[in-house]
Structure formats: C-alpha cells, structure tokens
Amino acid sequence: MKISIASSFLKLLCAVMLLGTVVSNSIAAEQLPDIELIVPEQQVDREYLGLTGASGEKFTLADIKADILVVELFSMYCPFCQEEAPRVNELYERLQELEEHRGIVVRMIGLGASNSAYEVEHFKKTYQVKFPMFPDKDLSMYDKFKGGGTPEFIGCVLKPAGESLIVLRNSGGFDSAAEFMNELITKGGY
C-alpha cells in the first residue's frame, strides 16, 4: 500500500513538473472562445477592464476594452504559478507603461483553474496581484481555452464583431517579462 501511494505521488509530481516547463507555442491564430464572467465587485477592476455593467452582471471577454488581452490560467495550488507570480506582476507593470508610452491597451485577467472564489482571492492577496482574477471551479473556461497546464498565458487580440483571436500561447511561464511583452505585441500586430 505504501509503495502504491508513493508511486502515485511520484507520478503526480512528475506530471506537475512537466506542466511547469516553459513552452512558447507558435500557433496559427484561433478564435477566442465565448466565455462569460461575472462583473467584478471592485470598482477598480471594472474600470481596469472598461466594463460598464454592474457588479454581478455577466460580460464576455470581447466586452473588455483593450487592444490585447492576456489570460493567465493558474491555480492557487500550483507551485509554478506561485513561483511565476513576481514575473507576472512585473509584466502587469510593463504593460501599464506600454499604454502610457505607446497607447497600446493591454489588459490581464486570471482564471483560477479548479479554484473557488476564496482560493482565487487568497492567491491574489498572497502574491499581490493587481489585475482581476476569476474562479473557474468546474474548469469550463480552462477547457474552452484548451488549457495545457498551469501556469499558461494566452494572448488575445480583441476585435469587434466576434473576430477576436488567440495569437500566443505560453505554457509554463516565461523567463523575461520584457521578452514576453515584446512577443505578445509583435504577434498582436502592434
């Protein structure tokens, strides 16, 4: 019995380590999935996303007022997500500077894979995340994004009339916030 438990733990650990490897996918653009989220309670989050709806109403990713959207698929329990948090916060700051200096509006959101609202809020507070994060307890959004593990970063160009596209997938994190930002902007057509 002890060997079986140890063997199962070792297999799980290897799978988690594999998911934590950095993979930047050069992909053909694909359609942004139709995902509905709940408008955040925090006014600062609603303003950041450019949402006009009231807290508790539904919105889609295409409703976000931005040129490019970065979606982070994360889990509170993922050690790689925890390790990546400082670089993600640096990316957020660099994207704010990009808007100030070049006028390109890039917004970020996080989707907590298999996480409750409590778990997402705990992660956000613990790692001082400044962008909105949403629970995905049933993994429905993760599945629509064809998630390949956590953390995963998905770059989307937001266009009107349902023409929004995924132009970048990066599984396992990134070495440099500046390099990731440059790749995102280039693949986004800016």
PyRosetta script that sets phi, psi and omega in degrees:
from pyrosetta import init, pose_from_sequence

init()
pose = pose_from_sequence("MKISIASSFLKLLCAVMLLGTVVSNSIAAEQLPDIELIVPEQQVDREYLGLTGASGEKFTLADIKADILVVELFSMYCPFCQEEAPRVNELYERLQELEEHRGIVVRMIGLGASNSAYEVEHFKKTYQVKFPMFPDKDLSMYDKFKGGGTPEFIGCVLKPAGESLIVLRNSGGFDSAAEFMNELITKGGY")
pose.set_psi(1, -44.3)
pose.set_omega(1, -179.7)
pose.set_phi(2, -63.4)
pose.set_psi(2, -38.5)
pose.set_omega(2, 179.3)
pose.set_phi(3, -65.5)
pose.set_psi(3, -41.3)
pose.set_omega(3, 179.6)
pose.set_phi(4, -62.7)
pose.set_psi(4, -42.8)
pose.set_omega(4, 179.1)
pose.set_phi(5, -66.1)
pose.set_psi(5, -44.4)
pose.set_omega(5, 179.2)
pose.set_phi(6, -63.6)
pose.set_psi(6, -41.1)
pose.set_omega(6, 178.9)
pose.set_phi(7, -63.9)
pose.set_psi(7, -43.1)
pose.set_omega(7, 178.4)
pose.set_phi(8, -64.0)
pose.set_psi(8, -41.6)
pose.set_omega(8, 178.5)
pose.set_phi(9, -63.1)
pose.set_psi(9, -42.5)
pose.set_omega(9, 179.7)
pose.set_phi(10, -63.1)
pose.set_psi(10, -41.6)
pose.set_omega(10, 177.7)
pose.set_phi(11, -63.0)
pose.set_psi(11, -42.8)
pose.set_omega(11, 178.7)
pose.set_phi(12, -63.4)
pose.set_psi(12, -44.5)
pose.set_omega(12, 179.4)
pose.set_phi(13, -60.9)
pose.set_psi(13, -42.6)
pose.set_omega(13, 178.5)
pose.set_phi(14, -64.2)
pose.set_psi(14, -39.9)
pose.set_omega(14, 178.9)
pose.set_phi(15, -64.6)
pose.set_psi(15, -42.3)
pose.set_omega(15, 178.5)
pose.set_phi(16, -64.2)
pose.set_psi(16, -41.7)
pose.set_omega(16, 179.6)
pose.set_phi(17, -64.0)
pose.set_psi(17, -39.9)
pose.set_omega(17, 178.4)
pose.set_phi(18, -62.6)
pose.set_psi(18, -41.5)
pose.set_omega(18, 179.5)
pose.set_phi(19, -66.6)
pose.set_psi(19, -23.4)
pose.set_omega(19, -178.8)
pose.set_phi(20, -84.9)
pose.set_psi(20, -0.5)
pose.set_omega(20, 178.5)
pose.set_phi(21, -76.7)
pose.set_psi(21, 146.2)
pose.set_omega(21, -176.0)
pose.set_phi(22, -79.5)
pose.set_psi(22, 124.1)
pose.set_omega(22, 176.4)
pose.set_phi(23, -136.0)
pose.set_psi(23, 117.9)
pose.set_omega(23, 175.5)
pose.set_phi(24, -102.6)
pose.set_psi(24, 115.7)
pose.set_omega(24, -176.1)
pose.set_phi(25, -91.1)
pose.set_psi(25, 126.4)
pose.set_omega(25, 170.5)
pose.set_phi(26, -89.1)
pose.set_psi(26, 109.6)
pose.set_omega(26, -171.9)
pose.set_phi(27, -119.9)
pose.set_psi(27, 155.3)
pose.set_omega(27, 167.7)
pose.set_phi(28, -76.0)
pose.set_psi(28, 139.9)
pose.set_omega(28, -177.5)
pose.set_phi(29, -55.0)
pose.set_psi(29, 137.6)
pose.set_omega(29, 178.1)
pose.set_phi(30, -127.5)
pose.set_psi(30, 156.3)
pose.set_omega(30, -177.3)
pose.set_phi(31, -64.8)
pose.set_psi(31, 136.8)
pose.set_omega(31, 174.7)
pose.set_phi(32, -66.7)
pose.set_psi(32, 127.8)
pose.set_omega(32, -179.3)
pose.set_phi(33, -67.1)
pose.set_psi(33, 154.4)
pose.set_omega(33, 178.6)
pose.set_phi(34, -82.2)
pose.set_psi(34, 104.6)
pose.set_omega(34, -177.6)
pose.set_phi(35, -125.8)
pose.set_psi(35, 133.4)
pose.set_omega(35, 176.2)
pose.set_phi(36, -107.1)
pose.set_psi(36, 137.5)
pose.set_omega(36, 177.1)
pose.set_phi(37, -125.7)
pose.set_psi(37, 168.5)
pose.set_omega(37, 177.3)
pose.set_phi(38, -95.6)
pose.set_psi(38, 131.0)
pose.set_omega(38, 178.2)
pose.set_phi(39, -56.2)
pose.set_psi(39, 128.5)
pose.set_omega(39, -176.9)
pose.set_phi(40, -62.7)
pose.set_psi(40, 153.6)
pose.set_omega(40, 176.7)
pose.set_phi(41, -70.7)
pose.set_psi(41, -38.1)
pose.set_omega(41, -175.5)
pose.set_phi(42, -71.8)
pose.set_psi(42, 124.7)
pose.set_omega(42, 178.5)
pose.set_phi(43, -57.4)
pose.set_psi(43, -39.3)
pose.set_omega(43, -179.1)
pose.set_phi(44, -61.7)
pose.set_psi(44, -36.7)
pose.set_omega(44, 177.6)
pose.set_phi(45, -70.1)
pose.set_psi(45, -40.7)
pose.set_omega(45, 178.2)
pose.set_phi(46, -63.2)
pose.set_psi(46, -42.7)
pose.set_omega(46, 179.3)
pose.set_phi(47, -65.9)
pose.set_psi(47, -42.9)
pose.set_omega(47, 179.0)
pose.set_phi(48, -57.2)
pose.set_psi(48, -41.3)
pose.set_omega(48, -178.9)
pose.set_phi(49, -85.4)
pose.set_psi(49, -9.1)
pose.set_omega(49, -179.5)
pose.set_phi(50, 71.9)
pose.set_psi(50, 30.7)
pose.set_omega(50, -177.7)
pose.set_phi(51, -90.7)
pose.set_psi(51, 138.2)
pose.set_omega(51, 179.4)
pose.set_phi(52, -102.8)
pose.set_psi(52, -12.7)
pose.set_omega(52, -179.5)
pose.set_phi(53, -70.0)
pose.set_psi(53, 159.8)
pose.set_omega(53, 179.0)
pose.set_phi(54, -79.4)
pose.set_psi(54, 154.5)
pose.set_omega(54, 176.9)
pose.set_phi(55, -52.0)
pose.set_psi(55, 133.9)
pose.set_omega(55, 179.2)
pose.set_phi(56, 95.4)
pose.set_psi(56, -19.0)
pose.set_omega(56, 175.7)
pose.set_phi(57, -74.8)
pose.set_psi(57, 168.0)
pose.set_omega(57, 179.1)
pose.set_phi(58, -96.3)
pose.set_psi(58, 151.0)
pose.set_omega(58, 172.0)
pose.set_phi(59, -145.1)
pose.set_psi(59, 162.6)
pose.set_omega(59, 176.4)
pose.set_phi(60, -108.1)
pose.set_psi(60, 164.2)
pose.set_omega(60, 178.6)
pose.set_phi(61, -58.4)
pose.set_psi(61, -34.4)
pose.set_omega(61, 179.9)
pose.set_phi(62, -67.5)
pose.set_psi(62, -16.5)
pose.set_omega(62, 177.9)
pose.set_phi(63, -77.4)
pose.set_psi(63, -14.5)
pose.set_omega(63, -178.6)
pose.set_phi(64, -69.7)
pose.set_psi(64, 131.7)
pose.set_omega(64, -178.1)
pose.set_phi(65, -85.3)
pose.set_psi(65, 93.3)
pose.set_omega(65, -179.2)
pose.set_phi(66, -161.5)
pose.set_psi(66, 160.3)
pose.set_omega(66, 172.2)
pose.set_phi(67, -81.6)
pose.set_psi(67, -40.3)
pose.set_omega(67, -178.4)
pose.set_phi(68, -133.8)
pose.set_psi(68, 143.1)
pose.set_omega(68, 176.8)
pose.set_phi(69, -121.6)
pose.set_psi(69, 132.0)
pose.set_omega(69, 172.7)
pose.set_phi(70, -107.1)
pose.set_psi(70, 123.2)
pose.set_omega(70, 177.1)
pose.set_phi(71, -107.3)
pose.set_psi(71, 122.1)
pose.set_omega(71, 174.3)
pose.set_phi(72, -99.9)
pose.set_psi(72, 121.1)
pose.set_omega(72, 171.1)
pose.set_phi(73, -91.1)
pose.set_psi(73, 119.9)
pose.set_omega(73, -175.4)
pose.set_phi(74, -140.2)
pose.set_psi(74, 171.0)
pose.set_omega(74, 170.6)
pose.set_phi(75, -141.3)
pose.set_psi(75, 140.0)
pose.set_omega(75, 178.0)
pose.set_phi(76, -57.4)
pose.set_psi(76, -30.4)
pose.set_omega(76, -175.5)
pose.set_phi(77, -89.3)
pose.set_psi(77, -4.1)
pose.set_omega(77, -176.5)
pose.set_phi(78, -82.1)
pose.set_psi(78, 115.2)
pose.set_omega(78, -179.3)
pose.set_phi(79, -64.6)
pose.set_psi(79, -28.4)
pose.set_omega(79, 178.4)
pose.set_phi(80, -71.3)
pose.set_psi(80, -35.5)
pose.set_omega(80, 176.5)
pose.set_phi(81, -65.3)
pose.set_psi(81, -41.0)
pose.set_omega(81, 178.8)
pose.set_phi(82, -64.1)
pose.set_psi(82, -43.4)
pose.set_omega(82, 179.3)
pose.set_phi(83, -66.3)
pose.set_psi(83, -33.8)
pose.set_omega(83, -176.9)
pose.set_phi(84, -79.1)
pose.set_psi(84, -18.1)
pose.set_omega(84, -173.0)
pose.set_phi(85, -51.3)
pose.set_psi(85, -44.0)
pose.set_omega(85, 178.8)
pose.set_phi(86, -62.2)
pose.set_psi(86, -37.8)
pose.set_omega(86, 177.8)
pose.set_phi(87, -69.5)
pose.set_psi(87, -34.8)
pose.set_omega(87, 177.5)
pose.set_phi(88, -66.2)
pose.set_psi(88, -41.6)
pose.set_omega(88, 176.6)
pose.set_phi(89, -63.9)
pose.set_psi(89, -37.7)
pose.set_omega(89, 176.0)
pose.set_phi(90, -64.2)
pose.set_psi(90, -41.3)
pose.set_omega(90, 177.6)
pose.set_phi(91, -59.8)
pose.set_psi(91, -45.2)
pose.set_omega(91, 178.4)
pose.set_phi(92, -55.2)
pose.set_psi(92, -47.6)
pose.set_omega(92, -179.7)
pose.set_phi(93, -62.9)
pose.set_psi(93, -42.8)
pose.set_omega(93, 179.5)
pose.set_phi(94, -63.5)
pose.set_psi(94, -37.4)
pose.set_omega(94, 179.5)
pose.set_phi(95, -68.5)
pose.set_psi(95, -33.7)
pose.set_omega(95, 175.5)
pose.set_phi(96, -64.7)
pose.set_psi(96, -41.9)
pose.set_omega(96, 177.8)
pose.set_phi(97, -65.7)
pose.set_psi(97, -36.9)
pose.set_omega(97, 178.1)
pose.set_phi(98, -59.9)
pose.set_psi(98, -42.2)
pose.set_omega(98, 179.0)
pose.set_phi(99, -63.9)
pose.set_psi(99, -42.8)
pose.set_omega(99, -179.8)
pose.set_phi(100, -64.1)
pose.set_psi(100, -40.7)
pose.set_omega(100, -173.0)
pose.set_phi(101, -92.1)
pose.set_psi(101, -33.0)
pose.set_omega(101, -175.9)
pose.set_phi(102, -119.3)
pose.set_psi(102, -6.9)
pose.set_omega(102, 177.7)
pose.set_phi(103, 76.5)
pose.set_psi(103, 10.9)
pose.set_omega(103, 177.4)
pose.set_phi(104, -89.2)
pose.set_psi(104, 120.5)
pose.set_omega(104, -176.7)
pose.set_phi(105, -93.3)
pose.set_psi(105, 112.3)
pose.set_omega(105, 177.6)
pose.set_phi(106, -119.5)
pose.set_psi(106, 128.1)
pose.set_omega(106, 178.7)
pose.set_phi(107, -116.6)
pose.set_psi(107, 154.1)
pose.set_omega(107, 178.8)
pose.set_phi(108, -124.2)
pose.set_psi(108, 144.3)
pose.set_omega(108, 168.9)
pose.set_phi(109, -137.8)
pose.set_psi(109, 158.3)
pose.set_omega(109, 174.6)
pose.set_phi(110, -118.8)
pose.set_psi(110, 141.3)
pose.set_omega(110, 175.2)
pose.set_phi(111, -117.7)
pose.set_psi(111, 116.2)
pose.set_omega(111, -177.7)
pose.set_phi(112, -81.1)
pose.set_psi(112, 98.0)
pose.set_omega(112, -177.1)
pose.set_phi(113, -63.5)
pose.set_psi(113, 118.0)
pose.set_omega(113, 179.8)
pose.set_phi(114, 63.6)
pose.set_psi(114, 23.7)
pose.set_omega(114, -179.4)
pose.set_phi(115, -109.1)
pose.set_psi(115, 144.9)
pose.set_omega(115, 174.4)
pose.set_phi(116, -82.0)
pose.set_psi(116, 172.0)
pose.set_omega(116, 176.1)
pose.set_phi(117, -59.8)
pose.set_psi(117, -39.1)
pose.set_omega(117, 178.4)
pose.set_phi(118, -61.8)
pose.set_psi(118, -46.4)
pose.set_omega(118, -178.8)
pose.set_phi(119, -64.4)
pose.set_psi(119, -40.8)
pose.set_omega(119, 177.9)
pose.set_phi(120, -63.1)
pose.set_psi(120, -45.4)
pose.set_omega(120, -179.9)
pose.set_phi(121, -63.9)
pose.set_psi(121, -38.4)
pose.set_omega(121, 177.5)
pose.set_phi(122, -62.3)
pose.set_psi(122, -45.5)
pose.set_omega(122, 178.3)
pose.set_phi(123, -61.3)
pose.set_psi(123, -45.8)
pose.set_omega(123, -178.3)
pose.set_phi(124, -60.1)
pose.set_psi(124, -45.3)
pose.set_omega(124, 179.8)
pose.set_phi(125, -69.6)
pose.set_psi(125, -44.5)
pose.set_omega(125, -177.0)
pose.set_phi(126, -60.5)
pose.set_psi(126, -41.9)
pose.set_omega(126, -175.0)
pose.set_phi(127, -104.4)
pose.set_psi(127, 11.3)
pose.set_omega(127, 173.9)
pose.set_phi(128, 53.1)
pose.set_psi(128, 46.4)
pose.set_omega(128, 179.9)
pose.set_phi(129, -76.6)
pose.set_psi(129, 131.6)
pose.set_omega(129, -175.4)
pose.set_phi(130, -97.5)
pose.set_psi(130, -14.5)
pose.set_omega(130, -178.6)
pose.set_phi(131, -96.8)
pose.set_psi(131, 160.4)
pose.set_omega(131, -177.8)
pose.set_phi(132, -64.7)
pose.set_psi(132, 141.2)
pose.set_omega(132, 177.3)
pose.set_phi(133, -130.1)
pose.set_psi(133, 143.8)
pose.set_omega(133, -173.8)
pose.set_phi(134, -129.9)
pose.set_psi(134, 144.8)
pose.set_omega(134, 176.7)
pose.set_phi(135, -76.1)
pose.set_psi(135, 147.6)
pose.set_omega(135, 174.6)
pose.set_phi(136, -135.1)
pose.set_psi(136, 60.8)
pose.set_omega(136, -172.4)
pose.set_phi(137, -54.2)
pose.set_psi(137, -41.1)
pose.set_omega(137, -176.3)
pose.set_phi(138, -92.6)
pose.set_psi(138, 5.0)
pose.set_omega(138, 179.3)
pose.set_phi(139, 63.7)
pose.set_psi(139, 15.6)
pose.set_omega(139, -178.1)
pose.set_phi(140, -64.7)
pose.set_psi(140, -40.7)
pose.set_omega(140, 179.1)
pose.set_phi(141, -72.3)
pose.set_psi(141, -41.0)
pose.set_omega(141, 176.3)
pose.set_phi(142, -55.2)
pose.set_psi(142, -45.9)
pose.set_omega(142, 179.8)
pose.set_phi(143, -65.3)
pose.set_psi(143, -40.9)
pose.set_omega(143, 178.8)
pose.set_phi(144, -63.2)
pose.set_psi(144, -31.5)
pose.set_omega(144, 177.0)
pose.set_phi(145, -83.5)
pose.set_psi(145, -1.8)
pose.set_omega(145, -177.3)
pose.set_phi(146, 56.0)
pose.set_psi(146, 48.8)
pose.set_omega(146, -177.5)
pose.set_phi(147, -55.5)
pose.set_psi(147, 141.2)
pose.set_omega(147, -178.7)
pose.set_phi(148, -116.6)
pose.set_psi(148, 29.1)
pose.set_omega(148, -178.2)
pose.set_phi(149, 119.5)
pose.set_psi(149, 178.8)
pose.set_omega(149, 177.5)
pose.set_phi(150, -129.4)
pose.set_psi(150, 143.0)
pose.set_omega(150, -6.3)
pose.set_phi(151, -77.1)
pose.set_psi(151, 152.8)
pose.set_omega(151, 172.8)
pose.set_phi(152, -138.0)
pose.set_psi(152, 139.2)
pose.set_omega(152, -179.0)
pose.set_phi(153, -118.4)
pose.set_psi(153, 127.9)
pose.set_omega(153, -176.6)
pose.set_phi(154, -121.4)
pose.set_psi(154, 119.9)
pose.set_omega(154, 179.4)
pose.set_phi(155, -96.0)
pose.set_psi(155, 126.8)
pose.set_omega(155, -176.1)
pose.set_phi(156, -125.7)
pose.set_psi(156, 134.1)
pose.set_omega(156, 172.4)
pose.set_phi(157, -92.7)
pose.set_psi(157, 122.1)
pose.set_omega(157, -177.7)
pose.set_phi(158, -92.7)
pose.set_psi(158, 122.4)
pose.set_omega(158, 179.6)
pose.set_phi(159, -127.8)
pose.set_psi(159, 156.7)
pose.set_omega(159, 178.2)
pose.set_phi(160, -72.2)
pose.set_psi(160, 165.9)
pose.set_omega(160, 173.0)
pose.set_phi(161, 60.5)
pose.set_psi(161, 38.6)
pose.set_omega(161, 174.1)
pose.set_phi(162, 69.3)
pose.set_psi(162, 20.8)
pose.set_omega(162, -179.0)
pose.set_phi(163, -99.5)
pose.set_psi(163, 15.7)
pose.set_omega(163, -178.7)
pose.set_phi(164, -69.2)
pose.set_psi(164, 141.0)
pose.set_omega(164, -173.7)
pose.set_phi(165, -130.3)
pose.set_psi(165, 148.3)
pose.set_omega(165, 169.1)
pose.set_phi(166, -86.2)
pose.set_psi(166, 124.8)
pose.set_omega(166, -177.7)
pose.set_phi(167, -117.5)
pose.set_psi(167, -8.1)
pose.set_omega(167, -177.4)
pose.set_phi(168, -152.4)
pose.set_psi(168, 135.0)
pose.set_omega(168, 171.8)
pose.set_phi(169, -128.1)
pose.set_psi(169, 134.1)
pose.set_omega(169, 179.8)
pose.set_phi(170, -137.8)
pose.set_psi(170, 106.9)
pose.set_omega(170, -179.1)
pose.set_phi(171, -95.8)
pose.set_psi(171, 136.1)
pose.set_omega(171, 173.5)
pose.set_phi(172, 92.3)
pose.set_psi(172, 5.5)
pose.set_omega(172, 178.0)
pose.set_phi(173, 100.2)
pose.set_psi(173, -171.7)
pose.set_omega(173, -179.6)
pose.set_phi(174, -145.1)
pose.set_psi(174, 151.9)
pose.set_omega(174, -178.4)
pose.set_phi(175, -77.6)
pose.set_psi(175, -35.7)
pose.set_omega(175, -174.4)
pose.set_phi(176, -136.6)
pose.set_psi(176, 126.3)
pose.set_omega(176, 177.4)
pose.set_phi(177, -62.1)
pose.set_psi(177, -38.9)
pose.set_omega(177, -178.9)
pose.set_phi(178, -64.5)
pose.set_psi(178, -44.7)
pose.set_omega(178, 179.4)
pose.set_phi(179, -64.6)
pose.set_psi(179, -43.4)
pose.set_omega(179, 178.8)
pose.set_phi(180, -61.7)
pose.set_psi(180, -44.1)
pose.set_omega(180, 179.3)
pose.set_phi(181, -60.4)
pose.set_psi(181, -44.8)
pose.set_omega(181, 179.9)
pose.set_phi(182, -62.9)
pose.set_psi(182, -41.4)
pose.set_omega(182, 177.2)
pose.set_phi(183, -63.8)
pose.set_psi(183, -42.2)
pose.set_omega(183, 178.8)
pose.set_phi(184, -60.5)
pose.set_psi(184, -46.5)
pose.set_omega(184, -179.0)
pose.set_phi(185, -66.2)
pose.set_psi(185, -42.2)
pose.set_omega(185, 179.7)
pose.set_phi(186, -63.7)
pose.set_psi(186, -50.0)
pose.set_omega(186, -179.0)
pose.set_phi(187, -69.3)
pose.set_psi(187, -22.7)
pose.set_omega(187, 176.5)
pose.set_phi(188, -80.2)
pose.set_psi(188, -5.3)
pose.set_omega(188, 177.0)
pose.set_phi(189, 87.3)
pose.set_psi(189, 19.7)
pose.set_omega(189, -179.6)
pose.set_phi(190, -113.2)
pose.dump_pdb("model.pdb")
